[in-house]
Amino acid sequence: MVAAVSSATAATSSTALSGTTSAKDQTDRFLKLLVAQLNNQDPMNPMDNAQMTSQIAQINTVSGIQQLNDTITSMSAQYTSMQVMQGASMIGHQVVADGSTMSVNAGVGTAAVSLDADATSVQVQVLSPGGAVVDQFDMGAQTAGTHNIQWDASKYTGTGSPTFSITAKQGSTAVTATPLVRDTIASVGTDSSGAMNLALKSGASIKYNTIKSIL
């Protein structure tokens, strides 16, 4: 009889600990179950002290992990708020970041490109938001590093910001060319995951960790 009560109690304890209840609820249930075990134990064969100590240690571990998770969540929220407040100081500044959106302002399209090596030819292809080729031009020979791109967008009649692609070569050998956004920060906010996002004047949105430089 006692053994049956102990087994059922242990099973209920395991279920309570493995559920989605809070650490406080789990602790309360554990203590009630422990008292029930003590009340129903055989006086001639009392509950092993080592077993009781092990169970108490387990519930303390669960409670400690829950408290640690709550602390980390709180710290993460505070960090995100501080990051957004600091990011607000970048509003109005130009940034260079990963991306292939071209910023168009007063009839001039601006962007940038990063070349891994010297190139004898750097071809820029401007695309509409739908992917149609709008224009293409040659930047000529360029050294390794980051270079600004300017495009005469006075004849661009499409809606939305155009994108661009780069083809760079050193003779007949392809050179890795990374397209970069160059635009002005309009506002700062966070996405659904809590990561900071920067809204640009062109309407594009970039993540904080994609920024290469602030101008």
HELIX and SHEET records of a PDB file:
HELIX    1   1 VAL A    2  SER A   18  1                                  17    
HELIX    2   2 ALA A   23  ASN A   40  1                                  18    
HELIX    3   3 ASN A   49  GLY A   87  1                                  39    
HELIX    4   4 ALA A   88  MET A   90  5                                   3    
HELIX    5   5 TYR A  208  THR A  210  5                                   3    
SHEET    1   A 5 SER A 103  ASN A 105  0                                        
SHEET    2   A 5 VAL A 108  LEU A 115 -1                                        
SHEET    3   A 5 ALA A 177  THR A 190 -1                                        
SHEET    4   A 5 GLN A  94  ASP A  98 -1                                        
SHEET    5   A 5 ILE A 211  ILE A 214 -1                                        
SHEET    1   B 3 SER A 103  ASN A 105  0                                        
SHEET    2   B 3 VAL A 108  LEU A 115 -1                                        
SHEET    3   B 3 GLY A 145  ASP A 152 -1                                        
SHEET    1   C 5 SER A 103  ASN A 105  0                                        
SHEET    2   C 5 VAL A 108  LEU A 115 -1                                        
SHEET    3   C 5 ALA A 177  THR A 190 -1                                        
SHEET    4   C 5 MET A 196  LEU A 200 -1                                        
SHEET    5   C 5 SER A 205  LYS A 207 -1                                        
SHEET    1   D 4 VAL A 133  ASP A 138  0                                        
SHEET    2   D 4 SER A 121  LEU A 127 -1                                        
SHEET    3   D 4 THR A 163  GLN A 170 -1                                        
SHEET    4   D 4 THR A 173  VAL A 175 -1                                        
END                                                                             
